[in-house]
Amino acid sequence: MFKKKILRYVIKYMLIACCVICFPWLFTLMIEKDSVGKVYKTADSGLYVYVGDNRLNLEDFVGCVLIKQMDINASEEALKSQAVVIRTLICERLKGQGVNEIDADVLGFQYVLYDDMEKIWGEKFTQNYNKLMKVLSNTAMEVIVFEDKIITPYYHSASCGYTRDGEAVLGAEYKYLKSVASAKDVEAEGYLTGVAFDKSEFASRLREALEDISIDDEKPLETMQIISRDEAGYVTKLQIGNVQMTGDDFVHIFQLNSPNFQVDEYDGNIRIVTKGLGHGLGLSMYGAEKLAESGKSYKEILSHYYAGTELTKYSNK
């Protein structure tokens, strides 16, 4: 009986010792399991993009483009909204051509391949890669449609505070591109920029682009007039000398940040001040991030910038 009592004490203290020794390991295992979470992967789309000799699943290629356009540390809902935009643009091209595969060079996107992501992210690769896969998995094959037709989802970096009306700028088929508020865009880096040209350089650039233009090197603004702006403030038409042009033409000639601009003479030079980054049509990427930070879902973000649209799973039938 004495031996049995000793044996019970030995077993009891061995169990206590095991618990003390094993508990930190078990606790760490539980924490690590929670921190890693679910492992995500892309859907098999049956659609392909050729990058050189390599054929990528469309969903994987969307991730390559997304990471070139946005920081992986951006809000998850903003990343989702941009992933859907990218996929919609690619699928619109596939649908229009009636094909299931396309060359990356034809699409014109810049992208980062997965091997390069590993180099860029280093020790954070696993964490960032899983976040990217989660974004792609949770939006798998979703595209934006308007009246049952896949749209052209224009997007830009930051508006002037309001996006532009696509119907007024591009035509009736773009009625889903309404002018909507994107107020936080005025906080974007580079929102307000100014560039200066001496008078002769200003006139010279216009002559190079427009052979028939009549313009004075000493007084180039004397015959310049902004004829019209859209409701968001973007220049739609202007005249210089004997030539009329669009605001986008002027932006192209002087490599400006935005068609929302003012031109004046300052300190003996020609100064051009722009508001916003990009053409101002469709989704503002900066605005999308701010909406996500305020608690909006990617579906709410997309419906804000693309009025009357819906999300659906893409079908090439």
Backbone as numpy.savetxt, mean C-alpha at the origin, in Angstrom:
# Nx Ny Nz CAx CAy CAz Cx Cy Cz
6.48 -51.89 58.60 5.65 -50.68 58.60 6.51 -49.43 58.60
7.60 -49.46 59.37 8.52 -48.32 59.42 9.13 -48.06 58.04
9.47 -49.18 57.35 10.04 -49.05 56.02 9.05 -48.43 55.05
7.78 -48.82 55.17 6.74 -48.26 54.28 6.58 -46.77 54.50
6.65 -46.36 55.81 6.51 -44.94 56.14 7.64 -44.13 55.52
8.86 -44.67 55.63 10.02 -43.98 55.04 9.87 -43.89 53.53
9.38 -44.99 52.93 9.21 -45.02 51.48 8.21 -43.96 51.02
7.12 -43.79 51.81 6.12 -42.78 51.46 6.73 -41.38 51.50
7.53 -41.11 52.55 8.18 -39.81 52.67 9.13 -39.56 51.49
9.87 -40.60 51.12 10.83 -40.47 50.00 10.11 -40.14 48.71
9.01 -40.87 48.45 8.23 -40.65 47.22 7.63 -39.25 47.22
7.11 -38.82 48.40 6.49 -37.50 48.51 7.50 -36.39 48.18
8.69 -36.48 48.79 9.68 -35.42 48.57 10.31 -35.48 47.18
10.33 -36.68 46.59 10.81 -36.80 45.21 9.83 -36.11 44.25
8.54 -36.27 44.51 7.52 -35.61 43.68 7.62 -34.09 43.81
7.82 -33.62 45.07 7.96 -32.18 45.30 9.19 -31.65 44.55
10.29 -32.40 44.66 11.53 -31.99 44.00 11.36 -31.93 42.49
10.65 -32.94 41.95 10.41 -32.97 40.50 9.60 -31.76 40.05
8.59 -31.42 40.86 7.75 -30.26 40.53 8.57 -28.97 40.52
9.44 -28.83 41.55 10.26 -27.63 41.66 11.21 -27.53 40.46
11.79 -28.68 40.09 12.76 -28.68 38.99 12.06 -28.47 37.64
10.91 -29.13 37.45 10.25 -29.14 36.13 9.36 -27.93 35.89
8.88 -27.28 36.96 7.92 -26.18 36.77 8.45 -25.07 35.87
9.69 -24.57 36.08 10.18 -23.52 35.18 10.17 -23.95 33.71
10.53 -25.21 33.45 10.56 -25.72 32.07 9.15 -25.76 31.48
8.19 -26.27 32.31 6.80 -26.34 31.86 6.23 -24.94 31.61
6.55 -24.01 32.52 6.05 -22.64 32.38 6.61 -21.99 31.11
7.93 -22.19 30.89 8.56 -21.64 29.68 7.93 -22.22 28.43
7.67 -23.52 28.46 7.04 -24.18 27.31 5.68 -23.58 27.01
4.92 -23.33 28.08 3.59 -22.74 27.90 3.69 -21.34 27.31
4.63 -20.53 27.80 4.82 -19.17 27.30 5.22 -19.19 25.84
6.19 -20.09 25.52 6.67 -20.17 24.14 5.56 -20.60 23.20
4.72 -21.51 23.65 3.60 -21.96 22.82 2.67 -20.80 22.53
2.39 -19.98 23.55 1.51 -18.83 23.35 2.15 -17.80 22.44
3.48 -17.62 22.54 4.14 -16.58 21.77 4.26 -16.98 20.30
4.44 -18.26 20.02 4.54 -18.71 18.64 3.16 -18.75 18.00
2.19 -19.28 18.70 0.82 -19.30 18.21 0.67 -20.21 17.01
-0.40 -19.97 16.25 -0.72 -20.77 15.08 0.28 -20.50 13.96
0.65 -21.55 13.24 1.52 -21.40 12.08 0.64 -21.28 10.84
0.80 -20.18 10.10 -0.02 -19.90 8.93 0.72 -20.22 7.66
-0.03 -20.46 6.60 0.57 -20.67 5.28 -0.38 -20.14 4.21
0.15 -19.91 3.03 -0.66 -19.35 1.95 -1.53 -20.43 1.32
-2.65 -19.97 0.75 -3.57 -20.88 0.08 -3.03 -21.25 -1.29
-3.40 -22.44 -1.75 -3.04 -22.86 -3.11 -4.05 -22.22 -4.06
-3.62 -21.21 -4.78 -4.53 -20.40 -5.59 -4.84 -21.00 -6.96
-3.92 -21.81 -7.48 -4.07 -22.28 -8.85 -3.72 -21.21 -9.87
-3.19 -20.09 -9.38 -2.76 -18.96 -10.21 -1.28 -18.73 -9.94
-0.54 -18.29 -10.98 0.91 -18.25 -10.84 1.51 -16.99 -11.45
2.62 -16.55 -10.84 3.40 -15.43 -11.35 4.82 -15.93 -11.57
5.35 -15.69 -12.78 6.71 -16.09 -13.09 7.68 -14.97 -12.72
8.66 -15.32 -11.89 9.75 -14.42 -11.54 11.01 -15.05 -12.11
11.43 -14.55 -13.27 12.51 -15.23 -13.98 12.04 -16.62 -14.39
12.82 -17.63 -14.01 12.46 -19.02 -14.33 11.62 -19.67 -13.24
11.39 -18.95 -12.16 10.64 -19.51 -11.03 9.15 -19.18 -11.13
8.33 -20.18 -10.85 6.88 -19.98 -10.85 6.39 -19.92 -9.42
5.85 -18.77 -9.03 5.35 -18.58 -7.67 3.83 -18.66 -7.64
3.32 -19.30 -6.60 1.89 -19.24 -6.31 1.50 -17.77 -6.17
0.39 -17.37 -6.75 -0.06 -15.98 -6.68 -0.06 -15.45 -5.26
-0.56 -16.23 -4.31 -0.64 -15.77 -2.93 0.75 -15.48 -2.36
1.73 -16.29 -2.72 3.10 -16.03 -2.27 3.64 -14.75 -2.90
3.33 -14.52 -4.17 3.82 -13.32 -4.84 3.18 -12.06 -4.24
1.92 -12.14 -3.85 1.28 -11.00 -3.20 2.08 -10.59 -1.96
2.56 -11.57 -1.21 3.40 -11.28 -0.04 4.70 -10.59 -0.41
5.29 -11.00 -1.53 6.55 -10.39 -1.99 6.35 -8.91 -2.32
5.22 -8.59 -2.94 4.92 -7.20 -3.29 4.57 -6.39 -2.05
3.76 -6.99 -1.18 3.31 -6.30 0.03 4.48 -5.82 0.88
5.48 -6.66 1.05 6.62 -6.32 1.89 7.48 -5.23 1.26
7.44 -5.09 -0.05 8.14 -4.00 -0.71 7.41 -2.69 -0.50
6.09 -2.75 -0.39 5.27 -1.54 -0.29 5.06 -1.07 1.14
5.06 -1.99 2.09 4.76 -1.64 3.48 5.75 -2.29 4.44
5.95 -1.65 5.57 6.77 -2.20 6.65 5.97 -3.30 7.34
6.60 -4.44 7.60 5.93 -5.54 8.27 5.44 -5.16 9.66
6.00 -4.08 10.23 5.59 -3.63 11.55 4.31 -2.77 11.50
3.78 -2.55 10.30 2.53 -1.80 10.17 1.39 -2.58 10.82
0.28 -1.91 11.07 -0.88 -2.55 11.66 -1.36 -3.69 10.77
-1.76 -4.77 11.41 -2.18 -5.96 10.67 -3.34 -5.68 9.72
-4.30 -4.88 10.15 -5.46 -4.60 9.30 -5.08 -3.74 8.09
-4.09 -2.86 8.25 -3.61 -2.08 7.12 -2.88 -2.98 6.13
-2.08 -3.91 6.64 -1.40 -4.86 5.77 -2.41 -5.71 5.00
-3.47 -6.12 5.67 -4.52 -6.91 5.00 -5.17 -6.11 3.87
-5.47 -4.85 4.14 -6.13 -4.03 3.12 -5.24 -3.90 1.89
-3.93 -3.70 2.09 -3.03 -3.55 0.96 -2.83 -4.88 0.24
-2.84 -5.99 0.98 -2.72 -7.31 0.34 -3.90 -7.55 -0.61
-5.10 -7.16 -0.18 -6.28 -7.32 -1.03 -6.18 -6.43 -2.27
-5.68 -5.22 -2.10 -5.51 -4.30 -3.22 -4.55 -4.89 -4.26
-3.41 -5.39 -3.79 -2.40 -5.97 -4.69 -2.99 -7.17 -5.43
-3.64 -8.06 -4.68 -4.23 -9.24 -5.29 -5.29 -8.86 -6.33
-6.09 -7.86 -6.01 -7.13 -7.42 -6.93 -6.53 -6.91 -8.24
-5.47 -6.13 -8.14 -4.81 -5.62 -9.34 -4.28 -6.75 -10.22
-3.67 -7.76 -9.60 -3.13 -8.88 -10.37 -4.26 -9.71 -10.98
-5.28 -9.99 -10.18 -6.38 -10.81 -10.67 -7.19 -10.09 -11.76
-7.26 -8.77 -11.67 -7.92 -8.01 -12.73 -7.20 -8.23 -14.06
-5.87 -8.24 -14.02 -5.08 -8.47 -15.23 -5.28 -9.90 -15.73
-5.25 -10.87 -14.82 -5.46 -12.27 -15.21 -6.84 -12.46 -15.84
-7.84 -11.86 -15.20 -9.21 -11.97 -15.68 -9.34 -11.36 -17.07
-8.75 -10.20 -17.25 -8.84 -9.51 -18.53 -8.20 -10.30 -19.66
-7.14 -11.05 -19.35 -6.45 -11.84 -20.38 -6.95 -13.27 -20.45
-7.79 -13.65 -19.49 -8.32 -15.02 -19.50 -7.26 -16.08 -19.27
-6.28 -15.76 -18.39 -5.18 -16.68 -18.14 -5.05 -16.97 -16.64
-4.25 -17.99 -16.33 -4.01 -18.36 -14.94 -2.59 -18.07 -14.49
-1.77 -17.54 -15.39 -0.38 -17.23 -15.02 0.08 -16.02 -15.82
1.06 -15.31 -15.22 1.53 -14.07 -15.83 2.96 -13.81 -15.39
3.70 -13.06 -16.18 5.08 -12.72 -15.85 5.13 -11.52 -14.92
5.99 -11.55 -13.92 6.10 -10.45 -12.95 6.46 -9.14 -13.64
7.28 -9.21 -14.69 7.69 -7.99 -15.39 6.51 -7.29 -16.05
5.52 -8.06 -16.48 4.33 -7.49 -17.11 3.51 -6.72 -16.08
3.50 -7.22 -14.85 2.71 -6.58 -13.78 3.31 -5.25 -13.36
4.64 -5.15 -13.40 5.29 -3.88 -13.09 5.48 -3.58 -11.62
5.19 -4.55 -10.74 5.39 -4.33 -9.31 6.86 -4.50 -8.93
7.28 -3.74 -7.93 8.54 -4.04 -7.26 8.24 -5.07 -6.17
9.19 -5.93 -5.87 8.92 -7.00 -4.91 10.19 -7.42 -4.19
10.00 -8.13 -3.07 11.11 -8.69 -2.29 10.88 -10.19 -2.20
11.83 -10.99 -2.69 11.70 -12.43 -2.63 11.96 -12.93 -1.22
11.48 -14.15 -0.92 11.53 -14.65 0.45 12.96 -14.85 0.96
13.88 -15.24 0.09 15.29 -15.36 0.52 15.83 -14.02 0.99
15.40 -12.96 0.32 15.86 -11.62 0.71 15.19 -11.16 2.00
13.96 -11.59 2.23 13.28 -11.25 3.49 14.08 -11.79 4.67
14.60 -13.00 4.52 15.37 -13.61 5.60 16.62 -12.79 5.89
17.25 -12.27 4.84 18.44 -11.43 5.03 18.07 -10.10 5.67
16.96 -9.53 5.26 16.54 -8.22 5.77 16.11 -8.30 7.24
15.33 -9.33 7.56 14.75 -9.44 8.91 15.68 -10.10 9.92
16.64 -10.89 9.45 17.57 -11.53 10.37 16.88 -12.39 11.41
17.17 -12.15 12.69 16.63 -12.98 13.76 15.13 -12.82 13.94
14.56 -11.78 13.35 13.10 -11.59 13.43 12.37 -12.25 12.25
13.10 -13.00 11.45 12.48 -13.57 10.25 11.28 -14.44 10.58
11.43 -15.37 11.52 10.33 -16.29 11.84 9.10 -15.54 12.29
9.28 -14.58 13.17 8.17 -13.78 13.69 7.50 -12.97 12.57
8.31 -12.30 11.76 7.76 -11.47 10.69 7.13 -12.30 9.58
7.79 -13.41 9.27 7.27 -14.30 8.23 5.90 -14.84 8.62
5.75 -15.22 9.88 4.46 -15.76 10.32 3.38 -14.68 10.30
3.75 -13.44 10.61 2.78 -12.34 10.52 2.34 -12.14 9.06
3.31 -12.19 8.15 2.98 -12.05 6.73 2.07 -13.17 6.27
2.38 -14.41 6.66 1.54 -15.55 6.28 0.14 -15.42 6.88
0.04 -14.87 8.08 -1.27 -14.67 8.71 -2.10 -13.68 7.91
-1.47 -12.58 7.46 -2.16 -11.58 6.65 -2.68 -12.20 5.36
-1.82 -12.98 4.70 -2.21 -13.60 3.44 -3.27 -14.67 3.64
-3.10 -15.46 4.69 -4.07 -16.54 4.98 -5.45 -15.98 5.32
-5.48 -14.90 6.09 -6.77 -14.34 6.53 -7.48 -13.51 5.46
-6.80 -13.29 4.33 -7.44 -12.59 3.21 -7.40 -13.45 1.94
-7.15 -14.74 2.11 -6.85 -15.63 0.98 -7.82 -15.47 -0.19
-7.28 -15.13 -1.35 -8.01 -15.05 -2.63 -9.11 -13.99 -2.64
-9.12 -13.10 -1.66 -10.13 -12.04 -1.64 -9.75 -10.92 -2.61
-10.74 -10.50 -3.39 -10.56 -9.37 -4.31 -11.77 -8.43 -4.15
-11.60 -7.20 -4.67 -12.63 -6.17 -4.53 -13.46 -6.12 -5.81
-14.78 -6.15 -5.66 -15.67 -6.06 -6.82 -16.69 -4.94 -6.63
-17.11 -4.39 -7.76 -18.17 -3.38 -7.76 -19.18 -3.79 -8.82
-20.43 -3.95 -8.40 -21.48 -4.42 -9.30 -21.04 -5.70 -10.00
-20.50 -6.63 -9.19 -20.06 -7.97 -9.63 -18.89 -7.97 -10.60
-18.19 -6.84 -10.73 -17.04 -6.76 -11.62 -15.81 -6.37 -10.82
-14.72 -7.08 -11.04 -13.48 -6.77 -10.33 -13.01 -5.36 -10.69
-12.58 -4.61 -9.70 -12.27 -3.19 -9.92 -10.78 -2.98 -10.19
-10.46 -1.76 -10.60 -9.07 -1.29 -10.64 -8.85 -0.47 -9.37
-8.23 -1.07 -8.36 -8.11 -0.39 -7.06 -6.93 0.57 -7.02
-7.13 1.77 -7.54 -6.07 2.79 -7.46 -5.70 3.02 -5.99
-4.43 3.30 -5.76 -3.97 3.62 -4.40 -2.77 4.55 -4.50
-2.47 5.22 -3.40 -1.37 6.18 -3.36 -0.83 6.25 -1.94
0.25 6.98 -1.76 0.89 7.03 -0.43 0.11 7.86 0.57
-0.28 9.08 0.18 -1.03 9.96 1.09 -1.74 11.03 0.27
-2.98 11.29 0.62 -3.75 12.32 -0.09 -3.47 13.70 0.50
-4.19 14.68 0.01 -4.05 16.04 0.55 -4.98 16.25 1.73
-5.63 15.19 2.19 -6.64 15.27 3.25 -7.98 14.75 2.77
-8.14 14.76 1.43 -9.30 14.15 0.76 -8.80 13.41 -0.47
-9.37 12.25 -0.74 -9.04 11.57 -1.99 -9.85 12.18 -3.13
-9.52 11.79 -4.36 -10.15 12.39 -5.52 -11.35 11.56 -6.02
-12.22 12.23 -6.73 -13.37 11.57 -7.34 -12.95 10.93 -8.66
-12.94 9.61 -8.70 -12.48 8.90 -9.88 -13.37 9.09 -11.08
-14.66 9.23 -10.84 -15.59 9.42 -11.95 -15.29 10.73 -12.68
-14.96 11.77 -11.92 -14.66 13.07 -12.52 -13.31 13.06 -13.23
-12.34 12.30 -12.67 -10.99 12.30 -13.22 -10.83 11.28 -14.35
-11.40 10.07 -14.15 -11.14 8.97 -15.07 -12.32 8.56 -15.92
-13.54 8.85 -15.47 -14.70 8.48 -16.25 -15.73 7.71 -15.42
-16.89 7.49 -16.03 -18.04 6.93 -15.32 -17.81 5.54 -14.75
-16.93 4.75 -15.35 -16.71 3.38 -14.87 -15.98 3.34 -13.53
-15.51 4.50 -13.07 -14.78 4.55 -11.79 -15.61 5.22 -10.71
-16.90 5.00 -10.73 -17.78 5.66 -9.75 -17.56 5.18 -8.32
-16.85 4.07 -8.14 -16.53 3.58 -6.79 -15.38 4.36 -6.15
-14.72 5.22 -6.94 -13.65 6.06 -6.41 -14.22 7.43 -6.04
-14.88 7.49 -4.91 -15.45 8.75 -4.45 -14.40 9.58 -3.71
-14.64 10.87 -3.65 -13.78 11.73 -2.84 -14.19 11.56 -1.38
-13.27 11.03 -0.56 -13.59 10.80 0.86 -12.51 11.42 1.73
-12.88 11.70 2.96 -11.92 12.29 3.90 -10.84 11.29 4.27
-9.61 11.77 4.33 -8.48 10.99 4.82 -7.60 11.96 5.61
-8.22 12.48 6.68 -7.70 13.66 7.37 -6.29 13.49 7.93
-5.96 12.30 8.39 -4.64 12.09 9.01 -3.49 12.17 8.00
-3.81 12.15 6.72 -2.76 12.19 5.70 -1.89 13.44 5.80
-2.45 14.50 6.35 -1.67 15.75 6.46 -0.51 15.59 7.45
-0.49 14.49 8.21 0.59 14.23 9.16 1.71 13.39 8.53
1.50 12.92 7.30 2.48 12.03 6.65 3.77 12.77 6.36
4.88 12.05 6.50 6.17 12.63 6.18 6.22 12.97 4.69
6.61 14.18 4.36 6.67 14.61 2.96 5.35 15.09 2.41
4.34 15.22 3.29 3.02 15.67 2.83 3.11 17.03 2.13
3.83 17.95 2.72 3.99 19.29 2.15 5.44 19.46 1.71
5.64 19.63 0.41 7.00 19.77 -0.09 7.09 20.94 -1.07
8.27 21.51 -1.17 8.49 22.60 -2.10 9.76 22.39 -2.91
9.70 22.71 -4.19 10.88 22.64 -5.05 11.00 23.97 -5.78
12.24 24.33 -6.10 12.47 25.61 -6.77 13.29 25.42 -8.04
12.96 26.22 -9.05 13.69 26.22 -10.32 14.00 27.66 -10.68
15.18 27.88 -11.27 15.37 29.23 -11.78 14.49 29.39 -13.02
14.20 30.59 -13.38 13.21 30.86 -14.42 13.55 30.22 -15.75
14.81 30.28 -16.14 15.19 29.72 -17.43 15.07 28.19 -17.44
15.40 27.55 -16.31 15.27 26.09 -16.22 13.79 25.69 -16.28
12.95 26.45 -15.59 11.51 26.19 -15.62 11.00 26.23 -17.05
11.36 27.28 -17.77 10.92 27.44 -19.16 11.52 26.35 -20.05
12.77 26.00 -19.81 13.45 24.99 -20.62 12.78 23.63 -20.48
12.41 23.26 -19.27 11.74 21.97 -19.07 10.43 21.90 -19.83
9.71 23.00 -19.83 8.43 23.03 -20.56 8.67 22.92 -22.06
9.70 23.58 -22.57 10.00 23.50 -24.00 10.40 22.09 -24.41
11.17 21.42 -23.55 11.59 20.05 -23.86 10.40 19.10 -23.95
9.41 19.35 -23.09 8.24 18.48 -23.07 7.20 18.88 -24.12
7.12 20.16 -24.41 6.09 20.69 -25.30 6.76 21.57 -26.36
7.04 21.01 -27.50 7.83 21.69 -28.53 7.20 23.00 -29.00
5.87 23.04 -29.05 5.19 24.21 -29.63 4.86 25.30 -28.61
5.30 25.10 -27.36 4.92 26.07 -26.33 5.64 27.41 -26.53
4.91 28.48 -26.23 5.49 29.82 -26.29 5.60 30.34 -24.86
6.85 30.55 -24.42 7.05 30.95 -23.02 8.27 31.85 -22.91
8.19 32.82 -22.03 9.26 33.80 -21.84 10.20 33.33 -20.72
11.50 33.30 -21.01 12.49 32.86 -20.01 12.53 33.77 -18.79
12.28 35.05 -18.98 12.37 36.01 -17.89 11.07 36.10 -17.08
9.94 35.86 -17.76 8.64 35.95 -17.08 7.78 34.73 -17.43
8.22 33.54 -17.00 7.52 32.31 -17.41 6.11 32.16 -16.83
5.85 32.83 -15.70 4.52 32.70 -15.08 3.53 33.74 -15.58
4.00 34.64 -16.42 3.14 35.73 -16.87 1.92 35.21 -17.63
2.10 34.11 -18.35 0.99 33.56 -19.13 0.49 32.23 -18.55
0.85 31.94 -17.30 0.41 30.69 -16.69 -0.85 30.91 -15.87
-1.81 30.00 -16.02 -3.07 30.11 -15.28 -3.60 28.71 -14.96
-3.92 28.47 -13.69 -4.59 27.21 -13.32 -6.07 27.40 -13.62
-6.58 26.61 -14.54 -7.96 26.78 -15.02 -8.95 26.09 -14.10
-8.61 24.89 -13.64 -9.58 24.16 -12.81 -8.90 23.20 -11.85
-9.57 23.00 -10.73 -9.19 22.02 -9.73 -10.41 21.14 -9.44
-10.16 19.90 -9.01 -11.30 19.08 -8.60 -11.69 19.43 -7.17
-12.71 18.76 -6.65 -13.24 19.13 -5.34 -12.26 18.87 -4.20
-11.25 18.02 -4.43 -10.25 17.76 -3.40 -9.08 18.75 -3.48
-9.06 19.58 -4.53 -8.01 20.59 -4.65 -6.91 20.25 -5.63
-7.01 19.10 -6.30 -6.00 18.70 -7.27 -6.22 19.44 -8.60
-5.12 19.88 -9.20 -5.22 20.62 -10.47 -5.64 19.66 -11.58
-6.68 20.01 -12.30 -7.13 19.19 -13.42 -6.74 19.78 -14.77
-6.66 21.13 -14.84 -6.30 21.76 -16.11 -5.59 23.09 -15.85
-4.55 23.35 -16.63 -3.86 24.64 -16.54 -3.39 25.04 -17.93
-3.10 26.31 -18.08 -2.61 26.84 -19.35 -1.32 27.61 -19.12
-0.35 27.35 -20.00 0.91 28.12 -20.00 1.14 28.58 -21.43
1.15 29.88 -21.60 1.29 30.42 -22.96 0.15 29.96 -23.84
0.49 29.30 -24.93 -0.51 28.86 -25.89 -0.92 27.40 -25.71
-0.48 26.77 -24.61 -0.70 25.34 -24.42 -1.53 25.07 -23.17
-2.53 24.20 -23.31 -3.27 23.69 -22.16 -2.79 22.28 -21.85
-2.76 21.94 -20.58 -2.33 20.60 -20.17 -3.08 20.21 -18.89
-3.00 18.94 -18.55 -3.59 18.46 -17.31 -2.61 18.66 -16.16
-3.13 18.61 -14.95 -2.26 18.68 -13.78 -1.28 17.53 -13.75
-1.72 16.34 -14.19 -0.83 15.17 -14.22 0.30 15.36 -15.21
0.03 16.03 -16.34 1.11 16.33 -17.30 2.17 17.21 -16.65
1.72 18.23 -15.94 2.62 19.15 -15.27 3.46 18.43 -14.22
2.82 17.52 -13.48 3.52 16.71 -12.47 4.63 15.89 -13.12
4.32 15.30 -14.26 5.29 14.46 -14.96 6.50 15.29 -15.44
6.23 16.47 -15.97 7.31 17.32 -16.49 8.28 17.72 -15.39
7.74 18.05 -14.21 8.60 18.56 -13.13 8.84 17.53 -12.01
8.38 16.29 -12.23 8.60 15.20 -11.27 8.15 15.60 -9.87
6.91 16.05 -9.78 6.36 16.51 -8.51 5.75 15.35 -7.72
5.53 15.59 -6.44 4.95 14.56 -5.57 3.45 14.38 -5.76
2.79 15.41 -6.27 1.32 15.38 -6.30 0.77 16.39 -7.28
-0.41 16.10 -7.88 -1.07 17.10 -8.74 -1.77 18.21 -7.94
-1.70 18.15 -6.63 -2.24 19.25 -5.82 -1.08 20.21 -5.56
-1.01 21.26 -6.36 0.17 22.14 -6.28 -0.21 23.62 -6.47
0.71 24.46 -6.01 0.67 25.91 -6.23 1.99 26.31 -6.86
1.93 27.25 -7.80 3.15 27.74 -8.45 3.21 29.25 -8.27
4.37 29.73 -7.80 4.52 31.18 -7.66 5.98 31.57 -7.83
6.23 32.86 -7.84 7.59 33.36 -7.91 8.04 33.70 -6.50
9.22 33.20 -6.13 9.72 33.41 -4.77 11.23 33.60 -4.82
11.69 34.73 -4.30 13.12 35.03 -4.21 13.81 34.91 -5.57
13.11 35.37 -6.60 13.69 35.38 -7.95 13.61 34.06 -8.69
13.05 33.03 -8.06 12.91 31.71 -8.68 11.44 31.31 -8.82
11.20 30.20 -9.47 9.85 29.64 -9.55 9.73 28.56 -8.49
8.78 28.73 -7.59 8.57 27.77 -6.50 7.28 26.99 -6.74
7.37 25.66 -6.59 6.19 24.80 -6.69 6.02 24.08 -5.36
4.86 24.26 -4.74 4.56 23.62 -3.46 3.46 22.58 -3.67
3.71 21.36 -3.23 2.73 20.28 -3.40 2.19 19.81 -2.06
0.97 19.28 -2.10 0.34 18.65 -0.94 0.03 17.19 -1.29
0.38 16.30 -0.39 0.09 14.89 -0.60 1.22 14.18 -1.34
1.07 12.85 -1.41 2.06 12.00 -2.07 1.33 11.04 -3.01
1.44 11.30 -4.30 0.76 10.43 -5.26 -0.42 11.11 -5.91
-1.11 10.34 -6.76 -2.20 10.91 -7.58 -3.48 11.21 -6.80
-3.63 10.66 -5.59 -4.78 10.98 -4.76 -6.03 10.17 -5.04
-5.94 9.14 -5.89 -7.10 8.32 -6.23 -7.12 7.04 -5.39
-8.30 6.66 -4.91 -8.45 5.40 -4.21 -7.88 5.40 -2.81
-7.33 4.26 -2.42 -6.86 4.07 -1.05 -5.59 4.86 -0.77
-5.59 5.55 0.35 -4.38 6.20 0.87 -3.71 5.22 1.82
-2.48 4.83 1.54 -1.80 3.86 2.38 -1.55 4.42 3.79
-1.21 5.71 3.86 -1.02 6.33 5.17 -2.35 6.40 5.90
-3.38 6.78 5.19 -4.71 6.85 5.80 -5.20 5.50 6.27
-4.90 4.44 5.50 -5.30 3.09 5.88 -4.64 2.68 7.18
-3.37 3.02 7.34 -2.66 2.71 8.57 -3.29 3.42 9.76
-3.66 4.69 9.58 -4.26 5.45 10.67 -5.65 4.91 11.02
-6.41 4.49 10.02 -7.72 3.89 10.29 -7.56 2.58 11.05
-6.54 1.79 10.67 -6.28 0.54 11.37 -5.91 0.80 12.83
-5.09 1.82 13.05 -4.69 2.16 14.42 -5.88 2.62 15.25
-6.91 3.16 14.60 -8.10 3.61 15.31 -9.10 2.47 15.56
-8.76 1.28 15.09 -9.61 0.11 15.35 -10.43 -0.37 14.18
-10.27 0.23 13.01 -11.03 -0.20 11.84 -10.44 -1.50 11.27
-11.32 -2.37 10.79 -10.88 -3.61 10.15 -10.49 -3.34 8.71
-9.81 -4.29 8.10 -9.40 -4.10 6.69 -10.61 -3.98 5.78
-11.71 -4.66 6.13 -12.93 -4.56 5.32 -13.53 -3.15 5.42
-13.48 -2.57 6.61 -13.97 -1.20 6.78 -13.08 -0.20 6.06
-11.78 -0.45 6.09 -10.83 0.44 5.39 -11.11 0.42 3.89
-11.28 -0.77 3.33 -11.51 -0.89 1.89 -12.84 -0.29 1.48
-13.86 -0.48 2.29 -15.18 0.09 1.94 -15.17 1.61 2.07
-14.28 2.15 2.91 -14.17 3.60 3.03 -13.59 4.21 1.76
-12.53 3.60 1.25 -11.84 4.17 0.09 -12.43 3.73 -1.25
-13.16 2.62 -1.27 -13.78 2.13 -2.50 -15.28 1.99 -2.24
-16.00 3.06 -2.48 -17.42 3.15 -2.10 -18.28 2.13 -2.84
-19.15 1.46 -2.10 -20.11 0.56 -2.71 -19.54 -0.77 -3.18
-18.29 -1.06 -2.81 -17.66 -2.30 -3.25 -17.87 -3.42 -2.23
-17.57 -4.63 -2.66 -17.65 -5.81 -1.80 -16.40 -6.65 -1.98
-16.16 -7.54 -1.03 -15.08 -8.50 -1.15 -15.64 -9.86 -1.53
-14.95 -10.54 -2.43 -15.37 -11.87 -2.83 -14.14 -12.70 -3.13
-14.28 -14.01 -3.14 -13.18 -14.91 -3.50 -13.05 -14.91 -5.02
-11.83 -14.76 -5.50 -11.60 -14.67 -6.94 -11.87 -15.99 -7.65
-12.52 -15.88 -8.80 -12.73 -17.03 -9.67 -12.41 -16.60 -11.09
-11.67 -17.42 -11.82 -11.29 -17.08 -13.18 -12.29 -17.64 -14.20
-13.47 -18.06 -13.72 -14.48 -18.62 -14.61 -15.28 -17.50 -15.29
